[in-house]
Amino acid sequence: MLPQPLCWIALTTTHLVAAATNATWKPPRSTLTNNFDFALKGPGLNGFVYNSSLTVARYNYCNMPHISPFNYDIPDLEMYSLEYVEVIHRHHKRTPYASNTFPREDRNWDCSNTHFRVSMDSVHGGRLKNPNNIAAADTYWKTYHDELNPLKTAAYHGDCQFPQITADGLQDSLDHGRNLYAVYGNKLGFLPQNYDPSLVRFRVTSNVITSQVAGAVTKGMFPHAESIPLFNQYSSIDSLEPSYSCPLSNDIRSKITNSQLWKKHLEVSKDLVARLDAISGIDPIDAGWHNNWDHYFDSFTSRMCHGIPLPCSVDNPTKCVATKDVEQVLRWGQWEYSYLYRDVQETFDYGRLRMGVFLTELVGHLSKPDVKYRHNIGHDGSISLLLAALQVDEMVWPGLGAEVVVELWKKRGGHEKGSVRVLWGGKVMTSSALGKMDMIPLGIFTDYLTALAGVGAGEVVNLCEYGK
């Protein structure tokens, strides 16, 4: 049984009552993204782009729209002053996860144009500056297969790690950082010219690809900085990925994926599965590949975003994956994300439990900022859960570089605590619960988040039975 909605808790203040009234599931808009018939039959991709970082579109999986000096809407600076900014975005282009590659691939991934760095320094004197301190060499991994090693690993193809950020992904990350500084540094004069750890903080997860992206993002924002710390929490309790244990949220997700409509979407796409398995060599009884479209989606989009042709059978090179089949996979992937994170009532509880600790941290940052700018680099799951909690009115699969920005503004000469603006893809987000998230009173916004997670994330701790 799911927990009672948090809005039923006894509330006293006007802000809490208003926030709690909205702290229940509100359905998203009906669009082609969550349209079952469109996912099944199409045609096309609803204008979504999957094959280039450079194409400007309202949805570009390879390089999602984000804040830039060309699309940023500046509030009235005579009326408002910017007090705090928190950015959370997904990493940029990468190789596929090993679990999303085929047993045998028709081509290898080439990462010879990147260095996968793994060196460490002493904190005294910095890298290679003081010979009296420990200073590591500037080392990096070079992946290879030794012909003398008789063990073959089917999931690895080429000289890359799976995953790792590619050269194209590093370029997109660099550009992302430059765009953010162009707005918050050059346009608004909010960020310092040079990196200042007392004003700016970057955070990553324990997955090394977020640190690889951070290296390029920070270079784009503060090109003269020689050393920048990347904050990360213990992996077992990280709120950004998020990776903390919550059995109840697992039960909720199981309920969603055991629903009749979820089963139906797998049933009606069995012929598609059979065609793809025949080419990829995936075992037809491999449940991991056939309980959802995540694996094929990642395998295909990783290729497409890097300009790699669609796969062909290793045994019969003339037998290749058809474009129309890939398009159906992409449509089902979008439909699945909307269904998993927004389309049914259970997604509300799933989102608040999985992302509730991060929401509590966000409340603290907005209520009493300890820096001016905080930058979080996470994953598609990080963004999806945040969008679920904020109840975005149209859910999509957060593509590479997908970005949510929370800004705190204050009226000049005013005495109120401030107002919050939330940007999704560079534009003001529309929430099914809170409406257009443009200058919402700080109290309304933070009390809404508190109603989801509980004070100090108490609801999350209790419902997830953490520590028991």
TITOR-100870 format. One record per residue (C-alpha): residue in one letter; z, x negated, y. Coordinates in Angstrom, 1 decimal. Last residue first. Example, Ala and Ser with C-alpha at 12.3 -4.5 7.8 and 13.67 -1.06 7.14 Angstrom:
2
ATOM residu     c3     c1     c2
ATOM      s    7.1  -13.7   -1.1
ATOM      a    7.8  -12.3   -4.5
***
This chain:
468
ATOM residu     c3     c1     c2
ATOM      k    9.9  -16.5   -0.1
ATOM      g    8.8  -18.9    2.6
ATOM      y    6.1  -16.7    4.0
ATOM      e    6.4  -13.1    2.7
ATOM      c    3.0  -12.4    4.2
ATOM      l    4.4   -9.1    5.6
ATOM      n    7.5  -10.8    6.9
ATOM      v    5.9  -13.9    8.5
ATOM      v    3.0  -11.9    9.8
ATOM      e    5.3   -9.3   11.3
ATOM      g    7.4  -12.0   12.9
ATOM      a    4.4  -13.7   14.6
ATOM      g    6.8  -14.8   17.4
ATOM      v    7.0  -11.1   18.3
ATOM      g    4.8   -9.2   16.0
ATOM      a    1.3  -10.1   14.9
ATOM      l   -0.8   -7.1   16.0
ATOM      a    1.6   -5.7   18.6
ATOM      t    2.0   -9.2   20.0
ATOM      l   -1.8   -9.4   20.5
ATOM      y   -1.8   -6.0   22.4
ATOM      d    1.2   -7.1   24.4
ATOM      t   -0.6  -10.3   25.4
ATOM      f   -3.6   -8.3   26.6
ATOM      i   -1.8   -5.5   28.5
ATOM      g    0.6   -8.0   30.1
ATOM      l   -2.2  -10.2   31.3
ATOM      p   -3.9   -7.3   33.1
ATOM      i   -7.5   -7.1   31.8
ATOM      m   -9.9   -8.9   34.1
ATOM      d  -13.0   -8.3   32.1
ATOM      m  -12.5   -7.4   28.4
ATOM      k  -14.9   -4.4   28.4
ATOM      g  -13.1   -1.9   26.2
ATOM      l   -9.7   -2.6   24.8
ATOM      a  -10.0   -1.1   21.3
ATOM      s  -13.7   -1.1   20.5
ATOM      s  -13.8   -4.4   22.3
ATOM      t  -16.6   -5.5   24.6
ATOM      m  -16.8   -9.3   25.3
ATOM      v  -17.9  -10.6   28.6
ATOM      k  -20.8  -12.9   28.1
ATOM      g  -21.1  -16.6   27.1
ATOM      g  -21.4  -15.9   23.4
ATOM      w  -18.1  -14.0   23.5
ATOM      l  -16.2  -14.2   26.8
ATOM      v  -12.7  -12.8   27.3
ATOM      r  -11.3  -12.3   30.8
ATOM      v   -7.6  -12.1   31.3
ATOM      s   -5.7  -11.1   34.4
ATOM      g   -2.7  -12.6   36.1
ATOM      k    1.1  -12.4   36.3
ATOM      e    1.1  -10.2   39.4
ATOM      h    2.4  -11.6   42.7
ATOM      g   -0.9  -11.9   44.6
ATOM      g   -1.8  -14.4   47.3
ATOM      r   -4.9  -15.3   45.4
ATOM      k   -5.4  -13.0   42.5
ATOM      k   -4.8  -14.9   39.2
ATOM      w   -7.2  -15.7   36.4
ATOM      l   -6.6  -16.5   32.7
ATOM      e   -9.7  -17.2   30.7
ATOM      v  -10.2  -16.7   27.0
ATOM      v  -13.4  -18.2   25.5
ATOM      v  -15.0  -17.2   22.2
ATOM      e  -17.8  -19.4   20.9
ATOM      a  -20.2  -19.5   18.0
ATOM      g  -21.3  -23.2   17.6
ATOM      l  -23.1  -22.5   14.3
ATOM      g  -23.3  -18.7   13.6
ATOM      p  -20.6  -16.2   13.7
ATOM      w  -21.8  -13.6   11.2
ATOM      v  -22.1  -10.5   13.3
ATOM      m  -19.7   -7.8   14.4
ATOM      e  -20.6   -5.3   17.2
ATOM      d  -17.7   -3.7   19.1
ATOM      v  -15.4   -6.7   18.9
ATOM      q  -12.1   -5.5   17.5
ATOM      l   -9.9   -8.3   19.1
ATOM      a   -8.3   -8.9   15.7
ATOM      a  -11.7   -8.7   13.9
ATOM      l  -13.3  -11.0   16.4
ATOM      l  -10.4  -13.5   15.9
ATOM      l  -10.9  -13.2   12.1
ATOM      s  -14.6  -13.8   12.4
ATOM      i  -14.1  -16.8   14.7
ATOM      s  -11.7  -18.6   12.4
ATOM      g  -13.7  -17.7    9.3
ATOM      d  -16.9  -19.1   10.9
ATOM      h  -15.0  -22.4   11.3
ATOM      g  -12.8  -24.2   13.8
ATOM      i  -12.9  -26.3   16.9
ATOM      n  -10.2  -25.4   19.4
ATOM      h  -10.3  -26.4   23.1
ATOM      r   -7.3  -26.0   25.4
ATOM      y   -7.7  -26.3   29.2
ATOM      k   -5.1  -26.3   32.0
ATOM      v   -2.1  -27.6   30.0
ATOM      d    1.4  -26.3   29.3
ATOM      p    0.4  -22.7   30.0
ATOM      k    3.3  -20.2   30.0
ATOM      s    2.2  -16.7   29.2
ATOM      l   -1.3  -17.6   28.3
ATOM      h   -0.4  -20.4   26.0
ATOM      g    2.4  -18.4   24.4
ATOM      v    0.1  -15.4   23.8
ATOM      l   -2.5  -17.8   22.3
ATOM      e    0.1  -19.2   19.9
ATOM      t    0.9  -15.7   18.8
ATOM      l   -2.8  -15.0   18.2
ATOM      f   -3.0  -18.1   16.1
ATOM      v   -0.2  -16.9   14.0
ATOM      g   -1.8  -13.5   13.6
ATOM      m   -5.2  -14.7   12.4
ATOM      r   -4.9  -13.9    8.7
ATOM      l   -2.4  -11.0    9.1
ATOM      r   -4.2   -9.5   12.1
ATOM      g   -7.6   -9.8   10.6
ATOM      y   -6.7   -8.3    7.2
ATOM      d   -4.8   -5.4    8.8
ATOM      f   -7.8   -4.5   11.0
ATOM      t  -10.3   -5.0    8.2
ATOM      e   -8.5   -2.3    6.1
ATOM      q  -10.0    0.3    8.4
ATOM      v  -13.6   -0.3    7.4
ATOM      d  -16.5   -1.7    9.4
ATOM      r  -14.9   -4.7   11.1
ATOM      y  -14.3   -7.9    9.2
ATOM      l  -15.5   -7.5    5.7
ATOM      y  -18.1   -4.8    6.5
ATOM      s  -19.5   -6.6    9.5
ATOM      y  -19.6   -9.9    7.6
ATOM      e  -21.3   -8.3    4.6
ATOM      w  -24.0   -6.6    6.7
ATOM      q  -24.9   -9.9    8.3
ATOM      g  -25.2  -11.6    5.0
ATOM      w  -27.2   -8.7    3.6
ATOM      r  -29.7   -9.2    6.5
ATOM      l  -29.9  -12.9    5.8
ATOM      v  -30.5  -12.3    2.1
ATOM      q  -33.2   -9.8    2.9
ATOM      e  -34.9  -12.2    5.2
ATOM      v  -34.8  -14.8    2.4
ATOM      d  -36.5  -12.4    0.0
ATOM      k  -39.2  -11.7    2.6
ATOM      t  -39.8  -15.4    3.1
ATOM      a  -40.5  -15.9   -0.6
ATOM      v  -38.6  -18.6   -2.6
ATOM      c  -41.0  -20.9   -4.3
ATOM      k  -42.8  -21.0   -7.7
ATOM      t  -45.6  -23.5   -7.2
ATOM      p  -43.1  -26.4   -7.8
ATOM      n  -42.5  -25.2  -11.4
ATOM      d  -39.6  -27.0  -13.1
ATOM      v  -37.9  -28.0   -9.8
ATOM      s  -38.4  -24.4   -8.5
ATOM      c  -39.1  -24.2   -4.9
ATOM      p  -36.7  -24.2   -1.9
ATOM      l  -37.5  -23.0    1.6
ATOM      p  -38.9  -25.8    3.8
ATOM      i  -36.5  -28.0    5.7
ATOM      g  -36.6  -27.4    9.5
ATOM      h  -32.9  -28.3   10.0
ATOM      c  -31.9  -24.7   10.8
ATOM      m  -33.9  -23.4    7.9
ATOM      r  -32.4  -25.7    5.3
ATOM      s  -28.8  -24.9    6.2
ATOM      t  -29.7  -21.3    6.6
ATOM      f  -31.0  -21.1    3.0
ATOM      s  -28.0  -22.6    1.3
ATOM      d  -25.5  -20.9    3.5
ATOM      f  -27.0  -17.5    2.9
ATOM      y  -27.4  -18.1   -0.9
ATOM      h  -23.8  -19.0   -1.2
ATOM      d  -22.4  -16.2    1.1
ATOM      w  -24.3  -13.3   -0.5
ATOM      n  -21.4  -11.7   -2.3
ATOM      n  -20.0  -11.3   -5.8
ATOM      h  -23.1  -13.0   -7.2
ATOM      w  -22.8  -16.7   -6.5
ATOM      g  -19.1  -17.0   -7.4
ATOM      a  -19.6  -14.7  -10.3
ATOM      d  -21.9  -17.2  -12.2
ATOM      i  -23.3  -14.9  -14.9
ATOM      p  -26.9  -15.3  -13.7
ATOM      d  -26.5  -19.1  -13.8
ATOM      i  -28.1  -20.6  -10.7
ATOM      g  -31.4  -22.3  -11.5
ATOM      s  -32.7  -21.9   -8.0
ATOM      i  -36.0  -20.3   -8.8
ATOM      a  -35.0  -17.8  -11.5
ATOM      d  -31.8  -17.2   -9.7
ATOM      l  -33.7  -16.1   -6.6
ATOM      r  -35.8  -13.6   -8.4
ATOM      a  -32.8  -12.2  -10.4
ATOM      v  -30.7  -11.9   -7.3
ATOM      l  -33.4   -9.9   -5.5
ATOM      d  -33.7   -7.6   -8.5
ATOM      k  -29.9   -7.1   -8.4
ATOM      s  -29.9   -6.1   -4.7
ATOM      v  -29.1   -2.4   -5.3
ATOM      e  -26.1   -3.2   -7.4
ATOM      l  -24.6   -5.7   -5.0
ATOM      h  -24.8   -3.2   -2.1
ATOM      k  -23.3   -0.5   -4.3
ATOM      k  -20.3   -2.6   -5.3
ATOM      w  -19.5   -3.0   -1.6
ATOM      l  -20.0    0.7   -1.0
ATOM      q  -17.7    1.6   -3.9
ATOM      s  -14.9   -0.5   -2.7
ATOM      n  -13.8   -3.5   -4.7
ATOM      t  -14.6   -6.0   -1.9
ATOM      i  -12.4   -4.2    0.6
ATOM      k   -9.5   -3.8   -1.8
ATOM      s   -9.8   -7.5   -2.7
ATOM      r   -9.6   -8.3    1.0
ATOM      i   -6.4   -6.3    1.3
ATOM      d   -4.9   -8.0   -1.7
ATOM      n   -5.7  -11.4   -0.3
ATOM      s   -4.1  -10.3    3.0
ATOM      l   -1.0   -9.3    1.1
ATOM      p   -0.8  -12.7   -0.6
ATOM      c   -0.6  -14.6    2.7
ATOM      s   -0.6  -18.4    2.5
ATOM      y   -1.5  -20.4    5.5
ATOM      s   -5.0  -21.8    5.8
ATOM      p   -6.4  -20.5    9.0
ATOM      e   -8.7  -22.5   10.0
ATOM      l   -6.8  -22.2   13.3
ATOM      s   -3.3  -21.3   12.1
ATOM      d   -2.8  -24.4    9.9
ATOM      i    0.1  -23.8    7.6
ATOM      s   -1.0  -25.8    4.5
ATOM      s   -3.2  -28.1    6.5
ATOM      y   -0.4  -29.4    8.7
ATOM      q   -1.6  -28.8   12.2
ATOM      n   -4.3  -30.7   14.1
ATOM      f   -4.5  -32.2   17.5
ATOM      l   -7.5  -34.4   18.3
ATOM      p   -6.4  -37.3   20.5
ATOM      i   -9.0  -38.8   22.9
ATOM      s   -9.9  -42.5   23.2
ATOM      e  -12.5  -44.3   25.3
ATOM      a  -13.1  -41.5   27.9
ATOM      h  -16.2  -42.2   30.0
ATOM      p  -18.3  -39.4   28.7
ATOM      f  -15.7  -36.7   29.3
ATOM      m  -17.4  -33.3   28.5
ATOM      g  -20.3  -34.4   26.4
ATOM      k  -18.3  -37.2   24.8
ATOM      t  -15.6  -34.6   24.0
ATOM      v  -18.1  -32.4   22.3
ATOM      a  -19.6  -35.3   20.3
ATOM      g  -16.3  -36.5   18.8
ATOM      a  -15.1  -32.9   18.5
ATOM      v  -18.1  -32.1   16.2
ATOM      q  -17.1  -34.9   13.8
ATOM      s  -13.5  -33.7   14.0
ATOM      t  -14.5  -30.2   13.0
ATOM      i  -16.5  -31.7   10.1
ATOM      v  -13.4  -33.4    8.8
ATOM      n  -11.7  -30.2    7.6
ATOM      s   -8.1  -30.6    8.5
ATOM      t   -8.7  -28.3   11.5
ATOM      v   -9.4  -29.4   15.1
ATOM      r   -7.6  -29.2   18.4
ATOM      f   -8.5  -30.6   21.9
ATOM      r   -6.1  -30.8   24.8
ATOM      v   -6.8  -31.0   28.6
ATOM      l   -4.4  -31.3   31.5
ATOM      s   -1.7  -33.8   30.5
ATOM      p   -4.2  -35.6   28.3
ATOM      d   -6.4  -36.3   31.4
ATOM      y  -10.1  -36.9   30.7
ATOM      n  -11.9  -37.9   33.9
ATOM      q  -13.5  -35.6   36.4
ATOM      p  -10.7  -33.2   36.0
ATOM      l  -11.5  -29.6   35.0
ATOM      f  -11.3  -26.7   37.3
ATOM      g  -14.0  -27.7   39.8
ATOM      l  -15.6  -24.4   39.2
ATOM      k  -19.3  -25.3   39.0
ATOM      n  -19.0  -29.0   38.1
ATOM      g  -16.0  -29.1   35.8
ATOM      y  -15.5  -25.6   34.3
ATOM      v  -19.2  -24.8   34.2
ATOM      a  -21.0  -28.1   33.8
ATOM      y  -18.1  -29.2   31.6
ATOM      l  -18.8  -26.4   29.2
ATOM      n  -22.5  -27.1   29.1
ATOM      r  -22.0  -30.9   28.5
ATOM      g  -19.6  -30.1   25.6
ATOM      h  -22.2  -27.8   24.0
ATOM      d  -24.9  -30.3   24.6
ATOM      l  -22.9  -33.0   22.7
ATOM      s  -22.2  -30.5   19.9
ATOM      d  -25.9  -29.6   19.6
ATOM      q  -26.8  -33.3   19.4
ATOM      l  -24.1  -33.8   16.7
ATOM      g  -25.5  -30.9   14.8
ATOM      d  -29.0  -32.4   14.9
ATOM      a  -27.6  -35.7   13.6
ATOM      t  -25.9  -33.8   10.8
ATOM      i  -22.3  -32.6   10.5
ATOM      q  -21.0  -33.2    7.0
ATOM      p  -20.6  -30.9    4.1
ATOM      f  -21.5  -32.0    1.5
ATOM      q  -21.6  -35.7    2.3
ATOM      c  -25.0  -37.1    2.7
ATOM      d  -27.1  -39.7    0.8
ATOM      g  -29.2  -37.3   -1.2
ATOM      h  -28.4  -34.3   -3.4
ATOM      y  -24.9  -33.7   -4.5
ATOM      a  -23.9  -30.6   -6.6
ATOM      a  -25.4  -31.9   -9.9
ATOM      t  -23.1  -34.9  -10.1
ATOM      k  -24.6  -37.3  -12.6
ATOM      l  -22.3  -39.7  -14.5
ATOM      p  -24.1  -42.7  -16.0
ATOM      n  -23.0  -45.0  -13.2
ATOM      l  -25.2  -48.0  -13.4
ATOM      e  -27.8  -46.3  -11.2
ATOM      d  -25.2  -46.3   -8.5
ATOM      h  -25.4  -43.1   -6.4
ATOM      y  -25.0  -43.5   -2.6
ATOM      t  -23.0  -42.3    0.3
ATOM      k  -22.5  -44.7    3.2
ATOM      w  -19.1  -44.1    4.7
ATOM      y  -18.1  -45.7    8.1
ATOM      t  -16.2  -48.6    9.4
ATOM      d  -15.5  -49.9   13.0
ATOM      a  -13.1  -52.6   11.9
ATOM      a   -9.4  -51.8   12.1
ATOM      a   -7.1  -53.1   14.8
ATOM      i   -3.5  -54.0   13.9
ATOM      n   -2.0  -55.8   16.9
ATOM      n   -2.0  -59.4   18.0
ATOM      p   -5.8  -59.4   18.3
ATOM      n   -5.6  -56.9   21.2
ATOM      k   -8.7  -54.9   22.1
ATOM      l  -10.2  -54.0   18.8
ATOM      r   -9.4  -50.3   19.1
ATOM      g   -6.4  -49.6   21.3
ATOM      g   -3.7  -51.9   22.5
ATOM      h   -0.8  -50.5   20.5
ATOM      v   -1.5  -47.3   18.6
ATOM      s   -2.8  -49.3   15.6
ATOM      d   -6.2  -48.2   14.6
ATOM      m   -8.0  -46.1   11.9
ATOM      s  -11.6  -46.0   10.5
ATOM      v  -13.3  -43.1    8.7
ATOM      r  -16.7  -42.7   10.4
ATOM      f  -19.6  -40.8    8.7
ATOM      h  -22.5  -42.7   10.4
ATOM      t  -25.6  -40.7   11.1
ATOM      n  -29.4  -41.3   10.9
ATOM      s  -29.2  -42.2    7.2
ATOM      c  -28.2  -38.6    6.5
ATOM      d  -31.2  -37.6    4.4
ATOM      w  -30.8  -34.5    2.2
ATOM      n  -32.7  -34.6   -1.0
ATOM      r  -35.6  -32.3   -2.2
ATOM      d  -36.4  -29.9   -5.0
ATOM      e  -32.8  -29.2   -5.7
ATOM      r  -31.2  -29.1   -9.2
ATOM      p  -27.9  -27.3   -9.8
ATOM      f  -28.4  -25.5   -6.5
ATOM      t  -26.3  -26.2   -3.4
ATOM      n  -23.7  -23.8   -2.0
ATOM      s  -20.7  -25.3   -3.9
ATOM      a  -21.6  -28.6   -2.3
ATOM      y  -21.2  -27.1    1.1
ATOM      p  -24.4  -27.1    3.0
ATOM      t  -25.3  -29.9    5.4
ATOM      r  -24.1  -29.3    9.0
ATOM      k  -25.1  -27.7   12.2
ATOM      h  -22.2  -27.1   14.7
ATOM      h  -18.5  -26.3   14.3
ATOM      r  -17.3  -22.9   15.2
ATOM      h  -15.7  -22.2   18.6
ATOM      i  -12.4  -21.5   20.2
ATOM      v  -12.0  -22.1   23.9
ATOM      e   -8.8  -21.6   25.9
ATOM      v   -8.9  -21.6   29.7
ATOM      y   -6.0  -21.5   32.2
ATOM      e   -5.3  -20.8   35.9
ATOM      l   -8.7  -19.9   37.5
ATOM      s   -8.3  -18.6   41.1
ATOM      y   -9.3  -15.1   42.1
ATOM      m  -10.2  -13.3   45.4
ATOM      e  -12.2  -15.8   47.3
ATOM      l  -13.4  -17.1   43.9
ATOM      d  -15.1  -13.7   43.2
ATOM      p  -15.8  -14.1   39.5
ATOM      i  -18.5  -16.6   38.3
ATOM      d  -20.9  -15.2   35.7
ATOM      y  -21.9  -18.0   33.4
ATOM      n  -25.4  -17.7   32.1
ATOM      f  -27.3  -20.8   33.4
ATOM      p  -24.3  -23.0   33.9
ATOM      s  -23.6  -22.7   30.2
ATOM      i  -21.1  -20.7   28.1
ATOM      h  -22.3  -20.0   24.5
ATOM      p  -25.2  -18.6   22.7
ATOM      m  -25.2  -19.6   19.0
ATOM      n  -27.0  -22.7   17.8
ATOM      c  -28.5  -22.4   14.3
ATOM      y  -27.5  -18.7   14.0
ATOM      n  -29.3  -17.7   17.1
ATOM      y  -28.3  -14.3   18.3
ATOM      r  -29.1  -13.0   21.8
ATOM      a  -32.0  -15.4   21.7
ATOM      v  -33.1  -18.7   23.3
ATOM      t  -34.9  -20.8   20.8
ATOM      l  -33.7  -24.5   20.9
ATOM      s  -31.4  -24.7   17.9
ATOM      s  -34.2  -23.6   15.6
ATOM      n  -34.8  -21.7   12.3
ATOM      y  -32.4  -18.8   12.0
ATOM      v  -33.1  -16.5   14.9
ATOM      f  -32.0  -12.8   15.1
ATOM      g  -34.6  -10.4   16.5
ATOM      n  -33.5   -7.6   14.2
ATOM      l  -34.4   -9.8   11.2
ATOM      g  -37.6   -8.3    9.8
ATOM      p  -38.2   -5.0    8.0
ATOM      g  -35.6   -4.2    6.8
ATOM      k  -35.3   -2.6    3.4
ATOM      l  -31.8   -3.4    2.1
ATOM      a  -30.0   -4.6    5.2
ATOM      f  -31.8   -1.9    7.2
ATOM      d  -30.7    0.8    4.8
ATOM      f  -27.0   -0.4    4.9
ATOM      n  -26.9   -0.5    8.7
ATOM      n  -24.1   -2.9    9.8
ATOM      t  -26.4   -5.3   11.7
ATOM      l  -28.8   -2.5   12.6
ATOM      t  -26.2   -1.1   14.9
ATOM      s  -23.4    1.5   14.6
ATOM      r  -20.7    0.5   17.1
ATOM      p  -17.4   -0.8   15.8
ATOM      p  -14.6    1.4   14.4
ATOM      k  -11.2    1.4   16.1
ATOM      w   -8.3    0.1   14.0
ATOM      t   -4.9    0.4   15.5
ATOM      a   -3.3   -1.6   18.2
ATOM      n   -4.8    0.4   21.1
ATOM      t   -1.8    2.6   21.5
ATOM      a    0.3   -0.4   21.0
ATOM      a   -1.1   -2.1   24.1
ATOM      a   -0.5    0.9   26.3
ATOM      v    3.0    1.4   24.9
ATOM      l    3.7   -2.3   25.3
ATOM      h    2.5   -2.4   28.8
ATOM      t    4.6    0.6   29.8
ATOM      t    7.7   -0.9   28.4
ATOM      t    9.9    0.6   25.6
ATOM      l    8.3    0.6   22.2
ATOM      a    9.5    1.9   18.9
ATOM      i    7.1    0.6   16.2
ATOM      w    4.4    3.1   15.3
ATOM      c    1.8    0.9   17.1
ATOM      l    2.3   -1.7   14.4
ATOM      p    0.3    0.3   11.9
ATOM      q    2.3    0.9    8.7
ATOM      p    1.8   -1.8    6.1
ATOM      l   -0.9   -1.3    3.4
ATOM      m    0.0    0.0    0.0
***
